[in-house]
Each structure stands twice: as C-alpha cells, then as structure tokens.
Amino acid sequence: MERFAGVLEEAAADGAGQQARHYQLLSALQSLVKELPSSFQQRLSYTTLSDLALALLDGTVFEIVQGLLEIQHLTEKSLYNQRLRLQNEHRGTQGRRAQGALRLCAGLPGHRSEEVPKTDYIEGAEPSIALLWR
C-alpha cells in the first residue's frame, strides 16, 4: 500500500506542476493576444486560449510539428534529386538533338563537315574556285 501512496503523491505533484504550467502558457497566450488588433482579440475567448494552452501541454502538437518538419525535409530532398535528374536528362537530350541535327545536315548539299573536303577544280575556271564534294 505504501508503494501506491508514493505513486499517488507523485501524480498529485505532476498534476500541480501541470496546472502551474497551464497557467504559465495561458498567461503567455493572453499577452500575445493583447498585441493583436481588437477585432482578433474578440474572437479569442478565454476558453479558446485555455484549450490551446492544454493542447500545448500535451506535447502531441510538438510531435506533430516535428513529424511535419521531417516530412517537409524528405519531400524537399526528393524534389531536389528529381530536379537534378531532370536537368541531367535534359542536357543529355540536348546533346543528342545537336548530334542528330549535325547528322541530318551532313546529308545536305553544301554542308561542310569537319573532315577534309575532297576538291575538284572546274575546267576553265580560275584555280581559286572549286567545288567541295563529300
């Protein structure tokens, strides 16, 4: 029975501490509300502030916020990696398009490639005029 008495005393002390913490939070909330415009002050009743203080005492709110922060960080990391992957794919696509365009142009008449062109002189023309053949 003595064990239970100790537990009850501890619970009563926790309850008194929790009630004191509730009043501290309520006072802090009331101070914050005083800084708001009067139209907002009227909407926040004592009961609402008291319920908010109790919700803050529970710790669940902080756990939820922490969980949301973790989700946000993971989402941002995922989006950043997706952005990098898409940029790399886009760069690769641009390079393939440029190579394809060069190949397409290579088949057109009058295209000068990086290769040394074969030249034939036109008979009767000046030596500086030449046709480039591929």
MODELLER restraints for C-alpha pairs under 7 A, 6 or more apart:
rsr = mdl.restraints
at = mdl.atoms
rsr.add(forms.Gaussian(group=physical.xy_distance, feature=features.Distance(at['CA:22:A'], at['CA:53:A']), mean=5.95, stdev=0.5))
rsr.add(forms.Gaussian(group=physical.xy_distance, feature=features.Distance(at['CA:22:A'], at['CA:54:A']), mean=6.36, stdev=0.5))
rsr.add(forms.Gaussian(group=physical.xy_distance, feature=features.Distance(at['CA:22:A'], at['CA:57:A']), mean=6.79, stdev=0.5))
rsr.add(forms.Gaussian(group=physical.xy_distance, feature=features.Distance(at['CA:25:A'], at['CA:53:A']), mean=5.49, stdev=0.5))
rsr.add(forms.Gaussian(group=physical.xy_distance, feature=features.Distance(at['CA:26:A'], at['CA:49:A']), mean=6.38, stdev=0.5))
rsr.add(forms.Gaussian(group=physical.xy_distance, feature=features.Distance(at['CA:26:A'], at['CA:50:A']), mean=5.93, stdev=0.5))
rsr.add(forms.Gaussian(group=physical.xy_distance, feature=features.Distance(at['CA:26:A'], at['CA:53:A']), mean=5.56, stdev=0.5))
rsr.add(forms.Gaussian(group=physical.xy_distance, feature=features.Distance(at['CA:29:A'], at['CA:49:A']), mean=6.65, stdev=0.5))
rsr.add(forms.Gaussian(group=physical.xy_distance, feature=features.Distance(at['CA:33:A'], at['CA:41:A']), mean=5.95, stdev=0.5))
rsr.add(forms.Gaussian(group=physical.xy_distance, feature=features.Distance(at['CA:34:A'], at['CA:41:A']), mean=6.91, stdev=0.5))
rsr.add(forms.Gaussian(group=physical.xy_distance, feature=features.Distance(at['CA:55:A'], at['CA:61:A']), mean=6.82, stdev=0.5))
rsr.add(forms.Gaussian(group=physical.xy_distance, feature=features.Distance(at['CA:105:A'], at['CA:111:A']), mean=6.60, stdev=0.5))
rsr.add(forms.Gaussian(group=physical.xy_distance, feature=features.Distance(at['CA:106:A'], at['CA:113:A']), mean=6.85, stdev=0.5))
rsr.add(forms.Gaussian(group=physical.xy_distance, feature=features.Distance(at['CA:117:A'], at['CA:132:A']), mean=6.07, stdev=0.5))
rsr.add(forms.Gaussian(group=physical.xy_distance, feature=features.Distance(at['CA:117:A'], at['CA:133:A']), mean=6.26, stdev=0.5))
rsr.add(forms.Gaussian(group=physical.xy_distance, feature=features.Distance(at['CA:117:A'], at['CA:134:A']), mean=6.05, stdev=0.5))
rsr.add(forms.Gaussian(group=physical.xy_distance, feature=features.Distance(at['CA:118:A'], at['CA:132:A']), mean=6.00, stdev=0.5))
rsr.add(forms.Gaussian(group=physical.xy_distance, feature=features.Distance(at['CA:118:A'], at['CA:133:A']), mean=5.30, stdev=0.5))
rsr.add(forms.Gaussian(group=physical.xy_distance, feature=features.Distance(at['CA:118:A'], at['CA:134:A']), mean=6.22, stdev=0.5))
rsr.add(forms.Gaussian(group=physical.xy_distance, feature=features.Distance(at['CA:119:A'], at['CA:130:A']), mean=6.33, stdev=0.5))
rsr.add(forms.Gaussian(group=physical.xy_distance, feature=features.Distance(at['CA:119:A'], at['CA:131:A']), mean=5.92, stdev=0.5))
rsr.add(forms.Gaussian(group=physical.xy_distance, feature=features.Distance(at['CA:119:A'], at['CA:132:A']), mean=5.06, stdev=0.5))
rsr.add(forms.Gaussian(group=physical.xy_distance, feature=features.Distance(at['CA:119:A'], at['CA:133:A']), mean=6.14, stdev=0.5))
rsr.add(forms.Gaussian(group=physical.xy_distance, feature=features.Distance(at['CA:120:A'], at['CA:130:A']), mean=6.03, stdev=0.5))
rsr.add(forms.Gaussian(group=physical.xy_distance, feature=features.Distance(at['CA:120:A'], at['CA:131:A']), mean=5.91, stdev=0.5))
rsr.add(forms.Gaussian(group=physical.xy_distance, feature=features.Distance(at['CA:121:A'], at['CA:127:A']), mean=6.83, stdev=0.5))
rsr.add(forms.Gaussian(group=physical.xy_distance, feature=features.Distance(at['CA:121:A'], at['CA:130:A']), mean=4.95, stdev=0.5))
rsr.add(forms.Gaussian(group=physical.xy_distance, feature=features.Distance(at['CA:121:A'], at['CA:131:A']), mean=6.66, stdev=0.5))
rsr.add(forms.Gaussian(group=physical.xy_distance, feature=features.Distance(at['CA:122:A'], at['CA:130:A']), mean=6.39, stdev=0.5))
